Amino acid sequence: MTHQTRLEMPGISTTAPLRPLPRRLMRPIAILLLILAAAGAGAAWWLTRPPAISANIAVANGRLEMDEIDIQTKFAGRIAAVMFDEGAVVRAGDVLAQMDVSDLQAELARAQDDVAQADHAVAVARTDLDQAKSVQTLAEAEIARTSTLVAHGFATRELLDQRQQQLNAAIAATRGVESRINAAIAAGESARHAAQLIEINIADNTLRAPRDAIIQYRLANVGEVLAVGGKVFTLLDVNYVYMDVFLPTRQAGRTTSGTEGRVVLDARPERPLESHVSFVASENQFTPKMVETATERDKLMFRVRVRIDADALSAAGGLQAGEPGIAYLRLEKDAPWPKAAMSPTR
């Protein structure tokens, strides 16, 4: 059945059929349409394509990581209290857990009693020393007078010898008291050192956060008895955030500690994080150590640690370990950053 169209002209009414395109023209028209479509797609890609990245910029994928800090016991003991749970943000110096220190507190009280007794012994000995010195002073005066009398024939030699014996005894008594004072002082110092050591041990049983951190794991509960070095928490240091990436041989060879970088996270692509290379591995990761051909050497991959700068950490805030992203490393000082690695203000 052929379609017909109605042609209307003044005074004339007729119907004419639509003729299909000749088969010989359909193929060239289809090719022309495909060419036009391809040209349009190419033009769209050309206009929207990302700018080419300089050969002096290394690009690698990775995930944010933070340094782990294990909070461990210095002494064996029982956990008396746990102050935080997993996921909590803690500041340097915060008390994380408290060990039972009742035995140490008893030892501290005994050491403090020893200090008090030693101080009392020193006070008593100083009083005795004053008396001994008074006796010695009197004996010295007596022997001086007796010596004068003997020289003038008014006293006997025997009396002078007695006065000398009294002086010698007074001197010995004074020295004895001084020795008692020194011994009491030494005992007091020893007791003080013992008390100080116990106080340090008590303080070490109070587990504190060494740095600002996030609690990743809580590994023990109240009431558990841990051995020396028992783990209570694992923290993530929020001030040491980095991304480990892997670069091929040629790029790794141009990367050194301090190489400038940018880290762009998938969750916040609008805020590149200023960073720098802090470590380049000396051994490859994916292939044998000994390779012979240039092709094999090109396959070597080296681990490179890109650490986020302190100012960038402070400005970003709230970074989470495990966030995926891309690290850009400037292998030449003046190499232009790609648009993705440039902050909006630049």
C-alpha positions as MATLAB code, in Angstrom:
seq = 'MTHQTRLEMPGISTTAPLRPLPRRLMRPIAILLLILAAAGAGAAWWLTRPPAISANIAVANGRLEMDEIDIQTKFAGRIAAVMFDEGAVVRAGDVLAQMDVSDLQAELARAQDDVAQADHAVAVARTDLDQAKSVQTLAEAEIARTSTLVAHGFATRELLDQRQQQLNAAIAATRGVESRINAAIAAGESARHAAQLIEINIADNTLRAPRDAIIQYRLANVGEVLAVGGKVFTLLDVNYVYMDVFLPTRQAGRTTSGTEGRVVLDARPERPLESHVSFVASENQFTPKMVETATERDKLMFRVRVRIDADALSAAGGLQAGEPGIAYLRLEKDAPWPKAAMSPTR';
ca = [
       0.000    0.000    0.000;
       1.371    3.367   -0.973;
       0.723    6.549    0.919;
      -1.029    9.277   -0.932;
      -1.232   12.973   -0.339;
      -4.009   15.252   -1.269;
      -3.063   18.252   -3.416;
      -5.484   21.078   -3.408;
      -5.309   23.905   -5.948;
      -7.866   26.488   -6.794;
     -10.476   24.781   -8.758;
      -8.494   21.504   -8.829;
      -8.603   18.573   -6.377;
      -6.338   15.577   -6.942;
      -4.317   12.938   -5.030;
      -0.580   12.060   -5.714;
       1.494    9.171   -4.182;
       4.819    9.827   -2.132;
       7.726    8.202   -3.884;
      10.357    6.427   -1.654;
      14.022    7.454   -1.935;
      15.966    5.475   -4.450;
      17.918    2.613   -2.873;
      21.154    3.932   -4.353;
      20.857    7.144   -2.254;
      20.085    5.565    1.118;
      23.603    4.243    1.781;
      25.437    7.562    1.116;
      22.915    9.414    3.286;
      23.390    6.938    6.171;
      27.177    7.305    5.900;
      26.826   11.078    5.894;
      24.689   10.955    9.039;
      27.242    8.729   10.777;
      30.032   11.103    9.819;
      28.075   14.065   11.154;
      27.335   12.215   14.412;
      31.008   11.248   14.840;
      32.080   14.809   14.115;
      29.640   16.126   16.713;
      30.871   13.647   19.317;
      34.484   14.531   18.524;
      33.761   18.227   18.801;
      32.025   17.697   22.147;
      34.987   15.651   23.456;
      37.443   18.276   22.192;
      35.593   21.078   23.922;
      35.114   19.202   27.211;
      38.306   17.103   27.355;
      40.515   17.530   30.445;
      43.779   19.351   29.815;
      46.801   17.162   29.253;
      48.947   16.530   32.334;
      52.592   17.506   32.055;
      55.139   14.704   31.848;
      56.781   16.346   34.864;
      53.736   15.600   37.052;
      53.415   12.091   38.504;
      49.873   10.886   39.195;
      48.929    7.926   41.408;
      45.914    6.647   43.319;
      45.851    5.897   47.005;
      43.983    6.171   50.294;
      44.591    8.398   53.290;
      46.310    6.735   56.203;
      47.256    7.892   59.690;
      50.040    6.749   61.993;
      48.871    4.130   64.478;
      49.741    4.551   68.150;
      49.352    1.604   70.529;
      48.453    2.519   74.114;
      50.002   -0.195   76.280;
      50.448   -0.880   79.974;
      53.873   -0.375   81.512;
      53.105   -2.746   84.398;
      50.930   -5.791   84.838;
      47.641   -4.904   86.472;
      43.882   -4.668   86.412;
      41.995   -2.024   84.421;
      40.018    0.154   86.841;
      38.358    2.537   84.339;
      38.069    3.169   80.584;
      37.133    6.717   79.606;
      36.609    6.524   75.818;
      35.189    4.221   73.184;
      36.063    3.587   69.549;
      35.697    6.554   67.232;
      36.205    9.168   69.945;
      38.426   12.158   69.188;
      40.931   12.756   71.983;
      43.448   15.496   72.672;
      47.041   15.125   73.827;
      47.062   14.532   77.585;
      43.508   13.198   77.860;
      43.178   10.280   80.296;
      42.149    7.228   78.273;
      42.163    4.555   80.975;
      43.154    4.079   84.605;
      44.840    0.991   86.022;
      44.271   -0.182   89.596;
      47.047    1.393   91.712;
      45.900    0.546   95.259;
      49.060   -1.487   95.917;
      51.265    1.333   94.682;
      49.411    3.836   96.820;
      50.131    1.648   99.898;
      53.818    1.558   98.965;
      53.780    5.326   98.498;
      52.283    5.847  101.965;
      55.008    3.671  103.510;
      57.747    5.557  101.628;
      56.285    8.870  102.791;
      56.341    7.585  106.401;
      60.011    6.713  105.947;
      60.652   10.252  104.732;
      58.910   11.697  107.775;
      60.896    9.470  110.155;
      64.184   10.421  108.494;
      63.323   14.123  108.730;
      62.497   13.695  112.437;
      65.780   11.862  113.032;
      67.648   14.723  111.367;
      65.882   17.294  113.571;
      66.701   15.371  116.769;
      70.304   14.885  115.690;
      70.710   18.596  115.003;
      69.581   19.340  118.552;
      72.081   16.816  119.896;
      74.750   18.414  117.705;
      74.152   21.803  119.297;
      74.615   20.275  122.746;
      77.738   18.385  121.682;
      79.257   21.532  120.257;
      78.538   23.381  123.502;
      80.329   20.666  125.473;
      83.241   20.789  123.032;
      83.465   24.577  123.317;
      83.576   24.336  127.118;
      86.262   21.631  126.961;
      88.365   23.774  124.641;
      88.108   26.711  127.074;
      89.020   24.492  130.049;
      92.124   23.119  128.378;
      93.226   26.617  127.392;
      93.000   27.841  131.005;
      94.660   24.714  132.357;
      97.531   25.054  129.910;
      98.141   28.620  131.176;
      98.083   27.509  134.785;
     100.489   24.648  134.113;
     102.878   27.043  132.394;
     102.944   29.217  135.525;
     103.120   26.316  137.962;
      99.602   26.739  139.316;
      98.244   23.419  137.943;
      99.606   19.944  137.493;
     100.346   18.140  134.291;
      97.899   15.471  135.332;
      95.031   17.999  135.373;
      96.006   19.147  131.866;
      95.839   15.538  130.637;
      92.338   15.184  132.122;
      91.194   18.348  130.373;
      92.636   16.994  127.088;
      90.724   13.751  127.507;
      87.514   15.696  128.109;
      88.115   17.730  124.934;
      88.826   14.595  122.903;
      85.594   13.030  124.136;
      83.638   16.175  123.279;
      85.114   16.229  119.772;
      84.272   12.541  119.294;
      80.720   13.140  120.501;
      80.324   16.026  118.048;
      81.576   13.924  115.163;
      79.270   11.085  116.147;
      76.246   13.372  116.090;
      77.307   14.770  112.717;
      77.526   11.198  111.381;
      74.018   10.521  112.680;
      72.771   13.620  110.867;
      74.416   12.569  107.601;
      72.959    9.069  107.911;
      69.481   10.441  108.634;
      69.738   12.820  105.676;
      70.811    9.945  103.391;
      67.932    7.806  104.658;
      65.542   10.674  103.992;
      66.846   11.158  100.444;
      66.543    7.440   99.760;
      62.967    7.461  101.035;
      62.175   10.490   98.907;
      63.575    8.816   95.800;
      61.512    5.724   96.557;
      58.393    7.872   96.957;
      59.147    9.715   93.717;
      59.587    6.422   91.845;
      56.275    5.145   93.175;
      54.578    8.398   92.157;
      56.030    7.977   88.653;
      54.737    4.403   88.528;
      51.301    5.585   89.643;
      51.353    8.241   86.925;
      52.413    5.619   84.348;
      49.352    3.576   85.307;
      47.221    6.484   84.132;
      47.117    5.916   80.372;
      47.013    9.211   78.472;
      46.828   10.172   74.821;
      50.321   11.208   73.671;
      48.936   13.243   70.754;
      45.695   14.458   69.237;
      44.153   11.309   67.824;
      41.101    9.233   66.947;
      40.492    5.986   68.822;
      40.495    3.243   66.194;
      40.184    0.200   68.489;
      39.438   -0.417   72.150;
      41.125   -3.710   72.971;
      40.385   -4.203   76.689;
      37.556   -3.636   79.148;
      37.222   -2.688   82.802;
      38.255   -5.492   85.130;
      40.606   -7.250   82.734;
      44.068   -8.119   84.046;
      46.778   -7.321   81.518;
      50.407   -8.337   81.391;
      53.257   -5.927   80.910;
      52.792   -4.281   77.519;
      49.119   -5.221   77.250;
      47.295   -3.175   74.594;
      44.302   -1.121   75.674;
      43.759    1.191   72.674;
      44.984    1.757   69.145;
      44.920    5.430   68.141;
      45.235    7.175   64.792;
      47.469   10.232   64.894;
      45.480   13.037   63.236;
      48.652   15.116   62.883;
      50.430   12.517   60.738;
      48.233   11.921   57.697;
      49.701   10.491   54.515;
      48.981    8.567   51.327;
      51.206    5.717   50.166;
      51.305    5.532   46.358;
      53.304    3.467   43.897;
      55.302    4.989   41.050;
      57.149    3.316   38.171;
      60.915    3.356   38.057;
      61.391    6.499   35.961;
      59.069    8.639   38.051;
      60.280    7.204   41.369;
      63.852    7.972   40.330;
      62.941   11.650   39.970;
      61.178   11.769   43.318;
      63.042   12.718   46.483;
      62.159   13.536   50.061;
      60.582   16.980   50.019;
      59.126   16.751   46.508;
      56.061   18.990   46.388;
      52.687   17.310   46.012;
      48.923   17.773   45.995;
      46.391   15.235   47.257;
      42.878   15.458   45.830;
      40.294   13.391   47.705;
      37.256   11.973   45.956;
      35.006   13.310   48.720;
      36.322   16.888   48.444;
      37.776   17.467   44.969;
      37.394   21.230   45.329;
      40.078   21.403   48.051;
      43.472   19.956   47.022;
      45.672   19.297   50.036;
      49.226   20.635   49.937;
      51.665   17.857   50.707;
      55.222   16.664   50.254;
      57.104   13.404   49.799;
      58.497   12.144   53.098;
      59.770    8.726   52.009;
      60.774    6.874   48.845;
      61.292    3.118   49.142;
      64.703    1.812   48.179;
      63.306   -1.543   47.018;
      60.668   -2.270   44.406;
      57.373   -3.804   45.455;
      55.974   -5.819   42.563;
      58.814   -7.481   40.670;
      61.972   -9.429   41.577;
      64.904   -7.431   42.813;
      67.160   -8.588   39.988;
      65.941   -7.700   36.486;
      67.876   -7.711   33.245;
      65.992   -5.902   30.501;
      64.822   -2.292   30.186;
      61.233   -3.505   29.725;
      61.338   -5.347   33.021;
      62.864   -2.342   34.757;
      59.996   -0.163   33.516;
      57.574   -2.453   35.348;
      59.203   -1.864   38.736;
      56.979    0.006   41.191;
      58.298    1.840   44.254;
      56.329    2.918   47.300;
      56.292    6.663   47.895;
      54.807    8.279   50.984;
      53.068   11.621   50.423;
      52.490   13.389   53.721;
      49.843   16.093   54.091;
      51.300   19.429   55.251;
      50.352   20.677   58.733;
      48.699   23.854   57.398;
      46.591   21.823   54.975;
      45.522   19.488   57.794;
      44.495   22.423   59.946;
      42.521   24.036   57.128;
      40.829   20.825   55.976;
      39.768   19.410   59.342;
      37.843   16.176   59.784;
      39.925   13.999   57.471;
      39.205   10.297   57.775;
      41.585    7.403   57.301;
      40.692    5.368   54.235;
      39.419    8.239   52.073;
      40.414    7.498   48.451;
      42.010   10.092   46.245;
      44.736   10.988   43.780;
      48.231   12.244   44.535;
      49.961   14.622   42.123;
      53.728   15.030   42.492;
      55.725   17.833   40.870;
      58.860   16.187   39.481;
      60.165   19.518   38.158;
      60.029   22.685   40.247;
      58.250   24.850   37.667;
      55.994   22.178   36.176;
      52.386   23.480   35.946;
      49.851   21.786   38.177;
      46.876   20.214   36.411;
      43.573   21.987   37.004;
      42.385   19.257   39.394;
      45.351   19.896   41.689;
      44.967   23.661   41.834;
      43.068   25.255   44.697;
      40.236   27.644   43.722;
      42.186   30.666   44.948;
      45.150   30.019   42.664;
];
